[in-house]
Amino acid sequence: MQGLTKRQAQTLDYIRKSIEERGYPPTLREIGEYMGIRSTNGVNDHLRALERKGYLRREDMKSRALRLVNQDDTPES
């Protein structure tokens, strides 16, 4: 897996914590609120990068359809 930018690591950490605390992943809007990103398209850019780098898998057209890959891995900065 490739290294992450600081923002990608923050996004991944938020998704991981959300799953641990609530049992399910956050919505795009929740991620955006946490990251200070107003546009869900901006959130999608980060999620696509995490997918390309092998940290995340998503199912299209489904709410909260985020799945972490190798959840035991610590994100690199």
N, CA, C and O atoms as a printed pandas DataFrame, in Angstrom:
     atom_number atom_name residue_name chain_id  residue_number  x_coord  y_coord  z_coord
0              1         N          MET        A               1    0.840   -1.192    0.000
1              2        CA          MET        A               1    0.000    0.000    0.000
2              3         C          MET        A               1    0.877    1.245    0.000
3              4         O          MET        A               1    1.971    1.259    0.564
4              5         N          GLN        A               2    0.379    2.266   -0.634
5              6        CA          GLN        A               2    1.119    3.513   -0.752
6              7         C          GLN        A               2    0.920    4.375    0.487
7              8         O          GLN        A               2   -0.051    4.206    1.225
8              9         N          GLY        A               3    1.853    5.302    0.708
9             10        CA          GLY        A               3    1.739    6.237    1.813
10            11         C          GLY        A               3    0.584    7.204    1.604
11            12         O          GLY        A               3    0.116    7.400    0.483
12            13         N          LEU        A               4    0.135    7.800    2.687
13            14        CA          LEU        A               4   -0.999    8.717    2.652
14            15         C          LEU        A               4   -0.562   10.149    2.911
15            16         O          LEU        A               4    0.422   10.393    3.611
16            17         N          THR        A               5   -1.301   11.094    2.341
17            18        CA          THR        A               5   -1.115   12.492    2.704
18            19         C          THR        A               5   -1.715   12.689    4.093
19            20         O          THR        A               5   -2.430   11.821    4.595
20            21         N          LYS        A               6   -1.425   13.816    4.702
21            22        CA          LYS        A               6   -1.966   14.107    6.032
22            23         C          LYS        A               6   -3.493   14.085    6.014
23            24         O          LYS        A               6   -4.109   13.503    6.907
24            25         N          ARG        A               7   -4.109   14.707    5.015
25            26        CA          ARG        A               7   -5.575   14.759    4.923
26            27         C          ARG        A               7   -6.171   13.372    4.677
27            28         O          ARG        A               7   -7.221   13.046    5.232
28            29         N          GLN        A               8   -5.523   12.566    3.862
29            30        CA          GLN        A               8   -6.011   11.210    3.628
30            31         C          GLN        A               8   -5.939   10.387    4.909
31            32         O          GLN        A               8   -6.855    9.621    5.207
32            33         N          ALA        A               9   -4.860   10.540    5.665
33            34        CA          ALA        A               9   -4.725    9.832    6.939
34            35         C          ALA        A               9   -5.800   10.283    7.921
35            36         O          ALA        A               9   -6.345    9.459    8.656
36            37         N          GLN        A              10   -6.115   11.583    7.947
37            38        CA          GLN        A              10   -7.176   12.094    8.821
38            39         C          GLN        A              10   -8.527   11.513    8.423
39            40         O          GLN        A              10   -9.323   11.131    9.281
40            41         N          THR        A              11   -8.779   11.449    7.130
41            42        CA          THR        A              11  -10.036   10.890    6.637
42            43         C          THR        A              11  -10.153    9.427    7.027
43            44         O          THR        A              11  -11.190    9.000    7.534
44            45         N          LEU        A              12   -9.102    8.658    6.795
45            46        CA          LEU        A              12   -9.104    7.241    7.125
46            47         C          LEU        A              12   -9.280    7.029    8.626
47            48         O          LEU        A              12  -10.025    6.144    9.044
48            49         N          ASP        A              13   -8.603    7.832    9.432
49            50        CA          ASP        A              13   -8.711    7.729   10.885
50            51         C          ASP        A              13  -10.143    8.015   11.347
51            52         O          ASP        A              13  -10.661    7.328   12.227
52            53         N          TYR        A              14  -10.779    9.024   10.758
53            54        CA          TYR        A              14  -12.162    9.345   11.123
54            55         C          TYR        A              14  -13.104    8.199   10.760
55            56         O          TYR        A              14  -13.984    7.850   11.546
56            57         N          ILE        A              15  -12.929    7.618    9.593
57            58        CA          ILE        A              15  -13.772    6.488    9.182
58            59         C          ILE        A              15  -13.573    5.321   10.140
59            60         O          ILE        A              15  -14.539    4.702   10.587
60            61         N          ARG        A              16  -12.309    5.023   10.453
61            62        CA          ARG        A              16  -11.992    3.910   11.359
62            63         C          ARG        A              16  -12.628    4.126   12.740
63            64         O          ARG        A              16  -13.237    3.210   13.293
64            65         N          LYS        A              17  -12.487    5.336   13.294
65            66        CA          LYS        A              17  -13.056    5.628   14.612
66            67         C          LYS        A              17  -14.576    5.556   14.588
67            68         O          LYS        A              17  -15.192    5.071   15.538
68            69         N          SER        A              18  -15.178    6.033   13.518
69            70        CA          SER        A              18  -16.631    5.993   13.397
70            71         C          SER        A              18  -17.131    4.551   13.399
71            72         O          SER        A              18  -18.123    4.236   14.057
72            73         N          ILE        A              19  -16.451    3.685   12.670
73            74        CA          ILE        A              19  -16.841    2.273   12.632
74            75         C          ILE        A              19  -16.659    1.636   14.006
75            76         O          ILE        A              19  -17.516    0.871   14.450
76            77         N          GLU        A              20  -15.558    1.942   14.681
77            78        CA          GLU        A              20  -15.309    1.376   16.011
78            79         C          GLU        A              20  -16.351    1.836   17.024
79            80         O          GLU        A              20  -16.818    1.038   17.837
80            81         N          GLU        A              21  -16.723    3.127   16.982
81            82        CA          GLU        A              21  -17.644    3.685   17.970
82            83         C          GLU        A              21  -19.103    3.360   17.687
83            84         O          GLU        A              21  -19.866    3.078   18.610
84            85         N          ARG        A              22  -19.500    3.396   16.409
85            86        CA          ARG        A              22  -20.915    3.245   16.082
86            87         C          ARG        A              22  -21.251    1.919   15.420
87            88         O          ARG        A              22  -22.413    1.516   15.378
88            89         N          GLY        A              23  -20.245    1.251   14.908
89            90        CA          GLY        A              23  -20.487   -0.021   14.245
90            91         C          GLY        A              23  -20.775    0.098   12.757
91            92         O          GLY        A              23  -21.030   -0.910   12.097
92            93         N          TYR        A              24  -20.740    1.300   12.223
93            94        CA          TYR        A              24  -20.962    1.519   10.797
94            95         C          TYR        A              24  -20.223    2.778   10.368
95            96         O          TYR        A              24  -19.936    3.642   11.196
96            97         N          PRO        A              25  -19.915    2.885    9.083
97            98        CA          PRO        A              25  -19.132    4.029    8.602
98            99         C          PRO        A              25  -19.949    5.309    8.511
99           100         O          PRO        A              25  -21.179    5.262    8.487
100          101         N          PRO        A              26  -19.279    6.442    8.459
101          102        CA          PRO        A              26  -19.964    7.731    8.337
102          103         C          PRO        A              26  -20.449    7.969    6.907
103          104         O          PRO        A              26  -20.000    7.313    5.967
104          105         N          THR        A              27  -21.366    8.910    6.762
105          106        CA          THR        A              27  -21.810    9.334    5.435
106          107         C          THR        A              27  -20.778   10.298    4.854
107          108         O          THR        A              27  -19.879   10.761    5.556
108          109         N          LEU        A              28  -20.919   10.591    3.573
109          110        CA          LEU        A              28  -20.027   11.567    2.942
110          111         C          LEU        A              28  -20.154   12.920    3.619
111          112         O          LEU        A              28  -19.152   13.603    3.834
112          113         N          ARG        A              29  -21.370   13.312    3.956
113          114        CA          ARG        A              29  -21.587   14.607    4.619
114          115         C          ARG        A              29  -20.938   14.641    6.002
115          116         O          ARG        A              29  -20.363   15.658    6.391
116          117         N          GLU        A              30  -21.025   13.542    6.743
117          118        CA          GLU        A              30  -20.386   13.491    8.061
118          119         C          GLU        A              30  -18.868   13.610    7.935
119          120         O          GLU        A              30  -18.225   14.303    8.724
120          121         N          ILE        A              31  -18.306   12.935    6.945
121          122        CA          ILE        A              31  -16.865   13.046    6.716
122          123         C          ILE        A              31  -16.516   14.487    6.362
123          124         O          ILE        A              31  -15.543   15.042    6.872
124          125         N          GLY        A              32  -17.312   15.085    5.489
125          126        CA          GLY        A              32  -17.084   16.468    5.083
126          127         C          GLY        A              32  -17.148   17.432    6.249
127          128         O          GLY        A              32  -16.312   18.329    6.361
128          129         N          GLU        A              33  -18.136   17.257    7.123
129          130        CA          GLU        A              33  -18.256   18.124    8.302
130          131         C          GLU        A              33  -17.020   17.996    9.183
131          132         O          GLU        A              33  -16.480   18.998    9.650
132          133         N          TYR        A              34  -16.578   16.775    9.410
133          134        CA          TYR        A              34  -15.406   16.545   10.247
134          135         C          TYR        A              34  -14.151   17.161    9.630
135          136         O          TYR        A              34  -13.329   17.746   10.335
136          137         N          MET        A              35  -14.011   17.026    8.319
137          138        CA          MET        A              35  -12.806   17.481    7.622
138          139         C          MET        A              35  -12.863   18.948    7.214
139          140         O          MET        A              35  -11.866   19.504    6.752
140          141         N          GLY        A              36  -14.028   19.580    7.382
141          142        CA          GLY        A              36  -14.174   20.968    6.961
142          143         C          GLY        A              36  -14.285   21.116    5.450
143          144         O          GLY        A              36  -13.865   22.123    4.882
144          145         N          ILE        A              37  -14.854   20.105    4.808
145          146        CA          ILE        A              37  -15.040   20.108    3.354
146          147         C          ILE        A              37  -16.530   20.276    3.084
147          148         O          ILE        A              37  -17.334   19.453    3.525
148          149         N          ARG        A              38  -16.903   21.317    2.376
149          150        CA          ARG        A              38  -18.321   21.600    2.136
150          151         C          ARG        A              38  -18.937   20.725    1.052
151          152         O          ARG        A              38  -20.131   20.427    1.095
152          153         N          SER        A              39  -18.142   20.323    0.100
153          154        CA          SER        A              39  -18.650   19.585   -1.055
154          155         C          SER        A              39  -18.453   18.082   -0.877
155          156         O          SER        A              39  -17.370   17.634   -0.501
156          157         N          THR        A              40  -19.509   17.300   -1.150
157          158        CA          THR        A              40  -19.345   15.848   -1.095
158          159         C          THR        A              40  -18.400   15.378   -2.203
159          160         O          THR        A              40  -17.790   14.314   -2.092
160          161         N          ASN        A              41  -18.280   16.168   -3.268
161          162        CA          ASN        A              41  -17.330   15.831   -4.329
162          163         C          ASN        A              41  -15.894   15.904   -3.800
163          164         O          ASN        A              41  -15.049   15.089   -4.171
164          165         N          GLY        A              42  -15.626   16.876   -2.941
165          166        CA          GLY        A              42  -14.307   16.974   -2.320
166          167         C          GLY        A              42  -14.012   15.764   -1.447
167          168         O          GLY        A              42  -12.891   15.255   -1.435
168          169         N          VAL        A              43  -15.030   15.303   -0.712
169          170        CA          VAL        A              43  -14.882   14.096    0.112
170          171         C          VAL        A              43  -14.612   12.900   -0.801
171          172         O          VAL        A              43  -13.742   12.077   -0.518
172          173         N          ASN        A              44  -15.364   12.814   -1.893
173          174        CA          ASN        A              44  -15.172   11.715   -2.844
174          175         C          ASN        A              44  -13.750   11.672   -3.385
175          176         O          ASN        A              44  -13.209   10.591   -3.616
176          177         N          ASP        A              45  -13.144   12.829   -3.588
177          178        CA          ASP        A              45  -11.755   12.864   -4.060
178          179         C          ASP        A              45  -10.829   12.146   -3.076
179          180         O          ASP        A              45   -9.968   11.365   -3.482
180          181         N          HIS        A              46  -11.011   12.416   -1.787
181          182        CA          HIS        A              46  -10.192   11.751   -0.766
182          183         C          HIS        A              46  -10.483   10.251   -0.730
183          184         O          HIS        A              46   -9.562    9.441   -0.619
184          185         N          LEU        A              47  -11.754    9.881   -0.824
185          186        CA          LEU        A              47  -12.117    8.468   -0.775
186          187         C          LEU        A              47  -11.585    7.716   -1.995
187          188         O          LEU        A              47  -11.137    6.577   -1.870
188          189         N          ARG        A              48  -11.631    8.337   -3.162
189          190        CA          ARG        A              48  -11.078    7.699   -4.365
190          191         C          ARG        A              48   -9.571    7.473   -4.209
191          192         O          ARG        A              48   -9.048    6.436   -4.617
192          193         N          ALA        A              49   -8.886    8.439   -3.622
193          194        CA          ALA        A              49   -7.442    8.287   -3.393
194          195         C          ALA        A              49   -7.175    7.133   -2.426
195          196         O          ALA        A              49   -6.242    6.355   -2.628
196          197         N          LEU        A              50   -7.992    7.022   -1.379
197          198        CA          LEU        A              50   -7.830    5.924   -0.419
198          199         C          LEU        A              50   -8.118    4.577   -1.081
199          200         O          LEU        A              50   -7.475    3.577   -0.761
200          201         N          GLU        A              51   -9.077    4.550   -1.999
201          202        CA          GLU        A              51   -9.355    3.321   -2.754
202          203         C          GLU        A              51   -8.161    2.956   -3.636
203          204         O          GLU        A              51   -7.715    1.808   -3.634
204          205         N          ARG        A              52   -7.647    3.922   -4.384
205          206        CA          ARG        A              52   -6.507    3.681   -5.282
206          207         C          ARG        A              52   -5.298    3.146   -4.518
207          208         O          ARG        A              52   -4.557    2.301   -5.021
208          209         N          LYS        A              53   -5.110    3.646   -3.306
209          210        CA          LYS        A              53   -3.951    3.252   -2.505
210          211         C          LYS        A              53   -4.188    1.964   -1.719
211          212         O          LYS        A              53   -3.286    1.479   -1.036
212          213         N          GLY        A              54   -5.401    1.409   -1.813
213          214        CA          GLY        A              54   -5.674    0.110   -1.207
214          215         C          GLY        A              54   -6.122    0.137    0.240
215          216         O          GLY        A              54   -6.090   -0.900    0.903
216          217         N          TYR        A              55   -6.539    1.288    0.757
217          218        CA          TYR        A              55   -6.959    1.390    2.152
218          219         C          TYR        A              55   -8.463    1.261    2.341
219          220         O          TYR        A              55   -8.930    1.064    3.463
220          221         N          LEU        A              56   -9.223    1.368    1.262
221          222        CA          LEU        A              56  -10.666    1.477    1.375
222          223         C          LEU        A              56  -11.326    0.830    0.170
223          224         O          LEU        A              56  -10.792    0.858   -0.939
224          225         N          ARG        A              57  -12.496    0.247    0.402
225          226        CA          ARG        A              57  -13.337   -0.253   -0.689
226          227         C          ARG        A              57  -14.717    0.341   -0.518
227          228         O          ARG        A              57  -15.198    0.518    0.601
228          229         N          ARG        A              58  -15.359    0.653   -1.656
229          230        CA          ARG        A              58  -16.712    1.221   -1.618
230          231         C          ARG        A              58  -17.610    0.504   -2.606
231          232         O          ARG        A              58  -17.157   -0.022   -3.623
232          233         N          GLU        A              59  -18.902    0.495   -2.282
233          234        CA          GLU        A              59  -19.915    0.014   -3.213
234          235         C          GLU        A              59  -20.636    1.238   -3.743
235          236         O          GLU        A              59  -21.106    2.070   -2.967
236          237         N          ASP        A              60  -20.727    1.353   -5.055
237          238        CA          ASP        A              60  -21.384    2.505   -5.666
238          239         C          ASP        A              60  -22.864    2.560   -5.316
239          240         O          ASP        A              60  -23.534    1.537   -5.174
240          241         N          MET        A              61  -23.344    3.777   -5.185
241          242        CA          MET        A              61  -24.767    4.063   -5.019
242          243         C          MET        A              61  -25.370    3.515   -3.724
243          244         O          MET        A              61  -26.584    3.324   -3.650
244          245         N          LYS        A              62  -24.563    3.263   -2.723
245          246        CA          LYS        A              62  -25.089    2.806   -1.441
246          247         C          LYS        A              62  -24.584    3.725   -0.340
247          248         O          LYS        A              62  -23.399    4.052   -0.280
248          249         N          SER        A              63  -25.498    4.136    0.529
249          250        CA          SER        A              63  -25.124    4.989    1.648
250          251         C          SER        A              63  -24.271    4.205    2.639
251          252         O          SER        A              63  -24.543    3.038    2.918
252          253         N          ARG        A              64  -23.256    4.846    3.158
253          254        CA          ARG        A              64  -22.362    4.256    4.160
254          255         C          ARG        A              64  -21.677    2.978    3.678
255          256         O          ARG        A              64  -21.316    2.130    4.494
256          257         N          ALA        A              65  -21.495    2.832    2.379
257          258        CA          ALA        A              65  -20.914    1.609    1.820
258          259         C          ALA        A              65  -19.391    1.703    1.764
259          260         O          ALA        A              65  -18.790    1.523    0.705
260          261         N          LEU        A              66  -18.775    1.985    2.903
261          262        CA          LEU        A              66  -17.318    2.077    3.006
262          263         C          LEU        A              66  -16.813    0.880    3.800
263          264         O          LEU        A              66  -17.380    0.530    4.836
264          265         N          ARG        A              67  -15.757    0.261    3.318
265          266        CA          ARG        A              67  -15.169   -0.857    4.043
266          267         C          ARG        A              67  -13.665   -0.672    4.067
267          268         O          ARG        A              67  -13.034   -0.518    3.021
268          269         N          LEU        A              68  -13.096   -0.686    5.252
269          270        CA          LEU        A              68  -11.647   -0.539    5.388
270          271         C          LEU        A              68  -10.962   -1.846    5.018
271          272         O          LEU        A              68  -11.472   -2.931    5.298
272          273         N          VAL        A              69   -9.814   -1.729    4.393
273          274        CA          VAL        A              69   -8.998   -2.879    4.027
274          275         C          VAL        A              69   -7.844   -2.927    5.014
275          276         O          VAL        A              69   -7.244   -1.894    5.311
276          277         N          ASN        A              70   -7.524   -4.109    5.526
277          278        CA          ASN        A              70   -6.425   -4.259    6.490
278          279         C          ASN        A              70   -6.568   -3.271    7.639
279          280         O          ASN        A              70   -5.704   -2.419    7.848
280          281         N          GLN        A              71   -7.652   -3.389    8.374
281          282        CA          GLN        A              71   -7.958   -2.438    9.431
282          283         C          GLN        A              71   -6.894   -2.370   10.512
283          284         O          GLN        A              71   -6.857   -1.402   11.271
284          285         N          ASP        A              72   -6.037   -3.360   10.602
285          286        CA          ASP        A              72   -4.988   -3.333   11.622
286          287         C          ASP        A              72   -3.807   -2.459   11.219
287          288         O          ASP        A              72   -2.962   -2.130   12.052
288          289         N          ASP        A              73   -3.744   -2.079    9.933
289          290        CA          ASP        A              73   -2.639   -1.233    9.465
290          291         C          ASP        A              73   -2.776    0.172   10.012
291          292         O          ASP        A              73   -3.881    0.712   10.081
292          293         N          THR        A              74   -1.674    0.760   10.395
293          294        CA          THR        A              74   -1.656    2.151   10.830
294          295         C          THR        A              74   -1.368    3.021    9.622
295          296         O          THR        A              74   -0.402    2.769    8.902
296          297         N          PRO        A              75   -2.197    4.055    9.378
297          298        CA          PRO        A              75   -1.949    4.901    8.219
298          299         C          PRO        A              75   -0.617    5.630    8.325
299          300         O          PRO        A              75   -0.220    6.082    9.399
300          301         N          GLU        A              76    0.056    5.733    7.204
301          302        CA          GLU        A              76    1.322    6.459    7.154
302          303         C          GLU        A              76    1.048    7.903    6.807
303          304         O          GLU        A              76    0.064    8.195    6.127
304          305         N          SER        A              77    1.899    8.821    7.258
305          306        CA          SER        A              77    1.724   10.224    6.896
306          307         C          SER        A              77    2.758   10.643    5.894
307          308         O          SER        A              77    2.772   11.797    5.466
